[in-house]
C-alpha cells in the first residue's frame, strides 16, 4: 500500500475534484434557475410585454448571460430585432392603422465545427400590464403579469442548458443554437420571424427543442408532457430509453400553441416540454414563489440526457404529423376555463374557472370534466376546442359535465 502524508493526499483530492469539474462540466444548478426566474418575473420588469422597455431589459439580461458563458453572437449581436404590427384587439386581424412595433429575439451560438445544429428555445415575453386582452384575470388592465412559469421558467431553462453545454468540456457532434423568442404571446411572432429569415440554413438544423411552462412539476404525479414525438421516428424510443422518474405523456403533433410550431412548419423535427396547466395561467398570480425549482432542474437533466443520446444518431429524419384543429384564431367566444392538458380523458377536465366568465356564471367548477358541449361529444381538449368554435357571442347552449360520480347538465350563455 502506498502511503502519502496528509498534505499530499489533500492536494491530490483537490486536483481530482478540479479536473473532474472542468472536464465533465457543471450540472444543472437550481440556484441559477431560481436567480433567473426571480429576475425575469420581478415587478420591475412589468411582465416583459413584447416591444416594451422592460421586455428589452429582459432581452439584455439573457444576452449578458450568453456573452458571459462564451457563446458567439450571430450577425455581430446577440439581439436580433424584428418589427410587427398587431392590434390590441385579439379578434381583429386587420393591421390597418396599427402602429409598427419592434422587439428582439436573443440568440447565442455554440460552434462545435459540426455540420448540423440543435436549436434549443423558449419565449421570454409575457403579458405585460394586461393591455393586449389575452389575460384570464377578470380585471387585468394595469396589473403586472409576471409570468414566472409562462415563460420565465422556459427562458431560465435555455440559459441553464446553454451554460451546461458551453462548460461541459465535451465536443458534441452537433452545434447548438440557443434562442429566446419575443412575441410568442401575440401569436408566435418572434419564432415565425426568425424562421422566415434565419441566421443559418434551416436544412442544417437537426431538430428543435422548445420549453414553455416547465416550472410547475407536480411532485405527486411527476407528469411531464412532451409534444411533437411524431415529428421524427426516433423520438418515442429515445424518450423511453432515457431513465427518469417522470410519468411522460406523449403527444405526436408538431403543431401546438408555442414556438415549436414555427420550426415544424419548416419540416424540422421538434419536441416541446411542458409540466402542465394551473390556475395561475395568464393571471397576475403566476409568481416566482410558486415555481418548483427542484422539479425544473429534473426536467432539464432529462433534456440533457435525451440530447446526449441523440449524439449517437445521424441527422434525424422529419415526419409530418396530424395537425389538430384548435380553432385558436377562429374562436368567437370563450367559456373562461383552463383545460387540464395533462388529463388523459375521456372528456376535458377543468383546471380553473375565471370569475364572471360564462363558465363561472353557469356554475362550472374546477375539477369538472366536460363531456358534451351543445350537440358535440367532448372526448379531449381538441374536441372541446372544436365544439367551442361552433358558437358566437350571445349564443346559449348546454354543457354536460361529470362531477365526481354525477352527470350534470348546465345552461351556458356566451
Protein Blocks (a to p, Z undefined) as FASTA:
>chain_A
ZZddfklmmmmmmmmmmmmmmmnopaddfklmmmmmmmmmpmklnooaghiaklmmmmmm
mmmmmmmnopaceehiabdcddddddfblklmbfghiacdddddddddddehiabdcddd
ddfbdeknopnopafbfblghpaceklmlomkmmmmmmmmmmmmmmnopacfbdcddddd
ehklnoommmmmmmmmccbdfklpfbdcddehjllccfklopacdehklmpfklmmmmmm
pgcfbdcdddfbfbdcbfklmmmmnopacddddebdcfkgopaklcfklpcfklmmmmmm
mmmmmmmmmmmpccddddddddddehlmmpcbdehiacdfkbgbeajddfbdcehiaklm
nopaehiacfbghjbccfbfklmmmmmmmpcehiacdddddehjbccdddddZZ
